[in-house]
Amino acid sequence: MALIQTSTFQILANLGSLIFGGENLHNVSSQLHISRVCLLMLCAAVSIVAFPIRETHAQPSPSRDPLRFMDWAASDLRELLPSVARIRPVLVLATGGAVYLASRFDRRMRDRTDHLAGRESMRVLEEFGNVKAIRPMSLLIFVGSLMQRNTRFQDAAFTSIEAIVLSDVMVNALKALIGRSRPNQNEGSDSFGFFSGNTSFPSGHSATVFAFITPWVIYYSNAGTYLLVGLAAGTAFSRVATRFHWFSDIVAGSALGFWTAHWLAGRHNGEGVPRRITPVVSLNRIGITVGL
């Protein structure tokens, strides 16, 4: 039995090396982490094909033409910058305020989570924000969705993968611009240097996992998808526990991934987006309220 299990992990690890590149797979622990993600990808793809979601449980989009996704992508790119320019100042203030408040707890969160750094659970949670794993996984889900007749499911899958790509581009641009040092570099939470090569702010893992999950929560608002938000939060937290990010990094990354996905879902299917998202700014708190 042990031989079979080892062989299975080796096969999945080899699959991971083909998809993600082999530079980090010499370490056995890295192989196991990638293997788990590959297994999740395989399960997701098989579940879509073997257990189709019934059309009666979802509101289909007006068009069944798969080419609509090309039109959406082109339109979204054209509207990206104009939409950024139209963001309400109060929303920018609320998000920026949340990141600033989080930065006040950067050192405290690092110190209080040091004992979690070596735990396997933190390493596994990290992989759900690994863009090298989530991008292929979301692509497999999207390809699988095209084998179904449920256009709402297709729309959610496409919105998810597009949100991942867009948020990844924005995160990498901000990382290069801001140049914040990571906690494991021991340079302090206030170490910033434009184009310095440091890449702590914002958290790419946090942005990726929230970009991946948010469309599913919007298109299919139920207890099951709400649980995915907990998974996303756990992935973001793991990056603090493993000393790759400061607390404010993950808050900024999570916000970027969420708002990117929310904006895309609003463009692709306005009926699926929460209607009441209200920034809250007062003397003692900054945040948002979401009505579903």
C-alpha positions in Angstrom: 0.0 0.0 0.0 2.9 2.3 0.9 4.5 1.6 -2.5 1.2 2.5 -4.3 0.9 5.7 -2.4 4.5 6.7 -3.1 4.1 5.9 -6.7 0.9 8.0 -6.9 2.6 11.0 -5.3 5.6 10.6 -7.6 3.3 10.6 -10.7 1.5 13.7 -9.5 4.8 15.4 -8.6 6.0 14.7 -12.1 2.8 16.1 -13.5 3.4 19.2 -11.3 6.9 19.5 -12.7 5.5 19.5 -16.3 2.9 22.2 -15.5 4.8 24.4 -13.0 8.5 23.8 -13.9 10.9 21.5 -12.1 13.2 24.0 -10.3 11.5 23.7 -6.9 10.6 20.0 -7.0 13.9 18.6 -5.8 12.8 19.0 -2.3 10.5 16.1 -1.1 8.2 18.5 0.8 7.7 20.7 -2.3 6.8 17.6 -4.2 4.2 16.6 -1.7 2.7 20.1 -1.8 2.5 20.2 -5.5 1.2 16.7 -5.6 -1.8 17.7 -3.4 -2.6 20.6 -5.7 -2.4 18.4 -8.8 -4.7 15.9 -7.1 -7.2 18.7 -6.4 -6.9 19.8 -10.0 -7.6 16.3 -11.2 -10.6 15.9 -8.8 -12.0 19.3 -10.0 -11.8 18.3 -13.7 -13.3 14.9 -13.1 -16.1 16.2 -11.0 -17.1 18.7 -13.7 -17.3 16.1 -16.4 -18.8 13.3 -14.3 -21.3 15.3 -12.2 -22.7 18.1 -14.4 -24.5 20.9 -12.6 -28.1 21.1 -13.6 -29.3 24.1 -15.5 -32.4 24.4 -13.3 -30.3 25.4 -10.3 -28.8 28.4 -12.0 -29.8 31.4 -14.0 -28.3 30.9 -17.5 -26.7 33.9 -19.3 -28.5 35.1 -22.4 -26.0 33.7 -24.8 -24.6 30.2 -25.1 -22.0 31.1 -27.7 -18.5 30.3 -26.2 -17.1 33.1 -28.3 -18.7 35.6 -25.9 -15.7 35.1 -23.6 -13.4 36.6 -26.2 -15.7 39.6 -26.5 -15.8 39.9 -22.7 -12.0 39.8 -22.4 -11.5 42.4 -25.0 -14.2 44.7 -23.5 -12.8 44.2 -20.0 -9.3 45.3 -21.1 -10.7 48.4 -22.8 -12.7 49.4 -19.7 -10.1 48.6 -17.1 -8.4 51.9 -16.8 -11.5 54.0 -17.3 -13.2 52.0 -14.5 -10.2 52.5 -12.2 -10.5 56.3 -12.8 -14.2 56.1 -11.8 -13.6 54.3 -8.4 -15.4 56.2 -5.7 -13.0 58.1 -3.4 -14.8 56.7 -0.3 -14.0 53.2 -1.4 -10.4 54.0 -2.0 -10.3 55.6 1.5 -11.9 52.6 3.1 -9.6 50.1 1.5 -6.5 52.2 2.1 -7.6 52.8 5.7 -8.0 49.1 6.3 -4.4 48.4 4.9 -3.0 51.2 7.1 -4.7 49.9 10.2 -3.4 46.4 9.4 0.1 47.8 9.1 -0.1 48.8 12.8 -0.3 45.2 13.7 2.4 43.9 11.3 5.1 43.2 13.9 2.6 41.9 16.4 1.1 39.4 14.0 4.6 38.2 12.9 5.6 37.6 16.5 2.4 35.8 17.4 2.4 33.5 14.5 6.1 32.4 14.5 5.2 29.1 16.2 3.0 28.2 13.2 5.7 28.6 10.6 6.7 24.9 10.4 3.2 23.4 10.5 2.2 21.3 7.6 -1.3 22.8 7.5 0.2 26.2 6.8 2.3 24.8 3.9 -0.8 23.1 2.4 -2.9 26.2 2.8 -0.3 28.3 1.0 -0.7 26.2 -2.2 -4.3 27.4 -2.7 -2.8 30.8 -3.4 0.0 29.6 -5.6 -0.7 31.1 -9.0 1.3 28.3 -10.7 -1.2 25.8 -9.3 -4.4 27.9 -9.3 -4.1 29.1 -12.9 -4.0 25.6 -14.4 -6.7 24.5 -12.0 -9.0 27.3 -12.9 -8.3 26.7 -16.6 -9.2 23.0 -16.2 -12.5 24.0 -14.5 -13.3 26.4 -17.3 -12.5 23.8 -20.0 -14.6 21.3 -18.2 -17.5 23.8 -17.9 -17.6 24.1 -21.7 -18.6 20.5 -21.7 -21.7 21.4 -19.8 -24.8 23.2 -20.9 -24.9 25.4 -17.8 -23.9 28.8 -19.1 -23.9 30.4 -15.6 -21.3 27.9 -14.5 -19.3 28.7 -17.6 -19.5 32.4 -16.8 -18.4 31.9 -13.3 -15.4 29.8 -14.4 -14.3 32.3 -17.0 -14.7 35.2 -14.6 -12.6 33.4 -12.1 -9.7 32.7 -14.4 -9.8 36.2 -15.9 -9.8 37.7 -12.3 -6.7 35.6 -11.5 -4.8 36.8 -14.6 -5.7 40.5 -14.1 -5.0 40.6 -10.4 -1.7 38.8 -11.0 -0.6 41.5 -13.4 -1.6 44.3 -11.0 0.1 42.6 -8.0 3.4 42.1 -9.9 3.3 45.7 -11.0 2.8 47.0 -7.4 5.4 44.6 -6.0 8.0 46.0 -8.4 7.0 49.6 -7.8 6.7 49.5 -4.0 9.6 47.2 -3.2 8.8 46.2 0.4 11.0 43.8 2.2 9.6 40.5 3.4 9.5 39.5 7.1 12.1 36.7 6.5 14.6 39.3 5.3 14.7 40.8 8.8 14.8 44.4 7.5 11.6 45.5 9.3 8.1 46.2 8.2 9.0 49.8 7.2 11.6 48.8 4.7 10.4 50.1 1.3 12.4 51.0 -1.8 11.0 51.8 -5.2 12.1 49.1 -7.7 14.5 47.7 -5.1 13.7 44.1 -6.2 11.8 43.3 -2.9 8.4 41.9 -3.5 6.4 41.7 -0.2 3.6 44.2 -0.9 0.9 43.2 -1.8 0.6 39.5 -1.2 0.2 37.6 -4.5 -1.1 34.4 -2.9 -3.9 36.4 -1.1 -4.9 38.2 -4.3 -4.9 34.9 -6.3 -7.0 32.9 -3.9 -9.6 35.7 -3.5 -9.7 36.4 -7.2 -10.3 32.6 -7.8 -13.0 32.2 -5.2 -15.0 35.5 -5.3 -16.8 34.8 -8.6 -18.1 31.5 -7.3 -19.4 33.2 -4.2 -21.1 35.8 -6.3 -22.6 33.5 -9.0 -23.5 30.8 -6.5 -24.3 32.5 -3.1 -24.9 29.6 -0.7 -23.4 28.1 2.4 -21.0 25.9 0.4 -19.4 28.8 -1.4 -19.3 30.9 1.7 -17.0 28.3 3.2 -14.6 28.9 0.4 -14.1 32.4 1.8 -12.8 30.8 5.0 -10.3 28.8 2.8 -9.2 32.0 1.2 -8.7 33.7 4.5 -6.7 30.7 5.7 -4.5 30.9 2.7 -3.8 34.6 3.3 -3.1 34.0 7.0 -0.6 31.2 6.1 1.6 33.7 4.3 2.0 35.6 7.6 2.6 32.5 9.6 5.3 31.3 7.2 6.9 34.8 7.3 6.6 35.5 3.7 4.3 38.5 4.2 3.3 41.2 6.7 -0.3 41.4 7.8 -0.9 44.5 5.8 0.4 42.7 2.7 -2.3 40.1 2.8 -5.0 42.7 3.5 -4.0 44.6 0.4 -3.7 41.5 -1.7 -7.0 40.1 -0.6 -8.7 43.4 -1.3 -7.2 43.6 -4.8 -8.2 40.1 -5.7 -11.7 40.5 -4.3 -12.4 43.9 -6.0 -11.0 42.7 -9.3 -13.2 39.6 -9.3 -16.2 41.6 -8.1 -15.8 44.2 -10.9 -15.5 41.5 -13.6 -18.6 39.6 -12.2 -20.5 42.9 -12.3 -19.7 43.3 -16.0 -20.4 39.7 -16.9 -23.6 39.2 -15.0 -25.0 42.2 -13.0 -27.7 40.0 -11.4 -25.1 37.9 -9.7 -23.4 40.7 -7.8 -24.4 41.8 -4.3 -26.4 45.0 -4.6 -25.4 46.6 -1.3 -21.7 47.2 -0.8 -21.3 50.2 1.4 -18.0 51.7 2.6 -18.1 52.5 6.4 -15.8 55.3 7.5 -16.0 56.7 11.1 -13.7 57.9 13.8 -13.3 54.4 15.2 -13.6 52.1 12.3 -13.0 51.8 8.5 -14.5 49.0 6.4 -17.3 47.9 4.2 -20.7 46.2 4.7 -21.9 43.7 2.1 -25.6 42.9 1.7 -26.4 39.7 -0.2 
